[in-house]
Amino acid sequence: MDIKSKSSDKKLLATLSVLIISLLFSIVMIKSYPIIHAKSKEYDYNPFESREFIDDINSTNYVLYQRLIEKKLIL
């Protein structure tokens, strides 16, 4: 029974450690949101709505689609 107890204690300690670390990262992210929001106001436009970005997305998706089709034809 002593071995199971030690194993259980290690699992509990590992779980608590992961939860505490996750909680700390969550708090840091939430606290940094006002800074990110203030920095984003420096830009007059949204770079994700630009024509160049949309063209890049379309072309890369086409290339990925083409590779997928080629793989299916080969298999």
Backbone hydrogen bonds in HBPLUS format (Angstrom, degrees):
<---DONOR---> <-ACCEPTOR-->    atom                        ^
c    i                          cat <-CA-CA->   ^        H-A-AA   ^      H-
h    n   atom  resd res      DA  || num        DHA   H-A  angle D-A-AA Bond
n    s   type  num  typ     dist DA aas  dist angle  dist       angle   num
A0005-SER N   A0001-MET O   3.09 MM   4  6.28 151.5  2.18 145.6 153.6     1
A0006-LYS N   A0002-ASP O   3.11 MM   4  6.38 155.5  2.17 146.0 151.1     2
A0007-SER N   A0003-ILE O   3.02 MM   4  6.24 162.5  2.05 151.9 156.8     3
A0008-SER N   A0004-LYS O   2.91 MM   4  6.00 155.4  1.97 144.7 151.6     4
A0009-ASP N   A0005-SER O   2.95 MM   4  6.16 151.0  2.04 144.0 151.9     5
A0010-LYS N   A0006-LYS O   2.98 MM   4  6.25 152.1  2.06 146.6 153.7     6
A0011-LYS N   A0007-SER O   3.03 MM   4  6.28 156.5  2.08 146.9 153.1     7
A0012-LEU N   A0008-SER O   2.97 MM   4  6.15 157.4  2.02 145.9 152.2     8
A0013-LEU N   A0009-ASP O   2.92 MM   4  6.07 158.4  1.96 145.1 151.1     9
A0014-ALA N   A0010-LYS O   2.90 MM   4  6.07 158.0  1.95 146.2 152.3    10
A0015-THR N   A0011-LYS O   2.90 MM   4  6.06 159.9  1.94 147.6 153.3    11
A0016-LEU N   A0012-LEU O   2.92 MM   4  6.09 164.0  1.95 150.3 154.8    12
A0017-SER N   A0013-LEU O   2.94 MM   4  6.05 152.9  2.01 143.4 151.3    13
A0018-VAL N   A0014-ALA O   3.00 MM   4  6.22 162.1  2.03 149.8 153.9    14
A0019-LEU N   A0015-THR O   2.97 MM   4  6.19 160.4  2.01 150.0 155.7    15
A0020-ILE N   A0016-LEU O   2.92 MM   4  6.06 159.8  1.96 148.8 154.0    16
A0021-ILE N   A0017-SER O   2.97 MM   4  6.14 164.0  1.99 151.2 155.6    17
A0022-SER N   A0018-VAL O   2.92 MM   4  6.05 161.7  1.96 148.4 153.8    18
A0023-LEU N   A0019-LEU O   2.92 MM   4  6.05 155.4  1.98 144.7 151.8    19
A0024-LEU N   A0020-ILE O   2.93 MM   4  6.18 156.4  1.99 148.1 154.2    20
A0025-PHE N   A0021-ILE O   2.97 MM   4  6.26 164.8  2.00 154.2 157.6    21
A0026-SER N   A0022-SER O   2.93 MM   4  6.10 153.6  2.00 145.9 153.6    22
A0027-ILE N   A0023-LEU O   2.98 MM   4  6.21 157.4  2.03 149.1 154.5    23
A0028-VAL N   A0024-LEU O   3.00 MM   4  6.26 160.8  2.04 151.5 156.7    24
A0029-MET N   A0025-PHE O   2.99 MM   4  6.19 160.5  2.02 148.5 153.4    25
A0030-ILE N   A0026-SER O   2.97 MM   4  6.19 161.2  2.00 150.5 155.6    26
A0031-LYS N   A0027-ILE O   2.89 MM   4  6.04 160.1  1.92 151.2 156.9    27
A0032-SER N   A0028-VAL O   2.96 MM   4  6.07 136.8  2.15 142.4 153.5    28
A0033-TYR N   A0030-ILE O   3.39 MM   3  5.46 156.1  2.45 100.6 107.4    29
A0036-ILE N   A0032-SER O   3.09 MM   4  6.40 162.0  2.12 156.9 162.1    30
A0037-HIS N   A0033-TYR O   2.84 MM   4  6.02 161.7  1.88 159.1 164.5    31
A0038-ALA N   A0034-PRO O   2.96 MM   4  6.09 156.1  2.02 142.5 148.4    32
A0039-LYS N   A0035-ILE O   2.97 MM   4  6.21 159.4  2.01 149.8 155.5    33
A0040-SER N   A0036-ILE O   2.96 MM   4  6.14 148.0  2.07 145.6 154.3    34
A0041-LYS N   A0038-ALA O   3.28 MM   3  5.43 141.0  2.44  99.1 109.3    35
A0042-GLU N   A0039-LYS O   3.14 MM   3  5.61 160.2  2.18 111.2 117.3    36
A0043-TYR N   A0040-SER O   3.35 MM   3  5.92 161.1  2.39 112.2 116.6    37
A0049-GLU N   A0046-ASN O   2.99 MM   3  5.60 167.6  2.01 122.1 126.2    38
A0054-ILE N   A0050-SER O   3.24 MM   4  6.55 161.9  2.28 149.1 153.7    39
A0055-ASP N   A0051-ARG O   2.90 MM   4  6.14 158.4  1.94 151.6 157.9    40
A0056-ASP N   A0052-GLU O   2.91 MM   4  6.15 155.3  1.97 146.5 153.3    41
A0057-ILE N   A0053-PHE O   2.96 MM   4  6.24 159.7  2.01 150.5 155.7    42
A0058-ASN N   A0054-ILE O   2.94 MM   4  6.17 165.4  1.97 151.0 155.1    43
A0059-SER N   A0055-ASP O   2.91 MM   4  6.10 164.5  1.93 151.5 155.8    44
A0060-THR N   A0056-ASP O   2.95 MM   4  6.08 165.8  1.97 151.9 155.9    45
A0061-ASN N   A0057-ILE O   2.93 MM   4  6.01 157.4  1.99 149.1 155.8    46
A0062-TYR N   A0058-ASN O   2.96 MM   4  6.11 151.3  2.05 144.4 152.3    47
A0063-VAL N   A0059-SER O   3.04 MM   4  6.30 155.6  2.10 145.7 151.7    48
A0064-LEU N   A0060-THR O   2.99 MM   4  6.23 162.0  2.02 148.6 153.2    49
A0065-TYR N   A0061-ASN O   2.85 MM   4  6.03 157.1  1.91 146.7 153.5    50
A0066-GLN N   A0062-TYR O   2.84 MM   4  6.03 158.2  1.89 148.9 154.9    51
A0067-ARG N   A0063-VAL O   2.98 MM   4  6.24 158.1  2.03 149.9 155.3    52
A0068-LEU N   A0064-LEU O   2.98 MM   4  6.20 154.0  2.05 145.2 152.6    53
A0069-ILE N   A0065-TYR O   2.94 MM   4  6.21 159.5  1.99 152.4 157.5    54
A0070-GLU N   A0066-GLN O   2.97 MM   4  6.20 159.3  2.01 148.1 153.9    55
A0071-LYS N   A0067-ARG O   2.96 MM   4  6.20 155.3  2.02 147.0 153.3    56
A0072-LYS N   A0068-LEU O   3.04 MM   4  6.31 156.5  2.10 148.1 154.2    57
A0073-LEU N   A0069-ILE O   2.95 MM   4  6.19 150.9  2.03 150.2 158.3    58
A0074-ILE N   A0070-GLU O   3.03 MM   4  6.20 148.1  2.13 144.0 152.3    59
A0075-LEU N   A0071-LYS O   2.93 MM   4  6.13 159.9  1.98 149.7 155.2    60
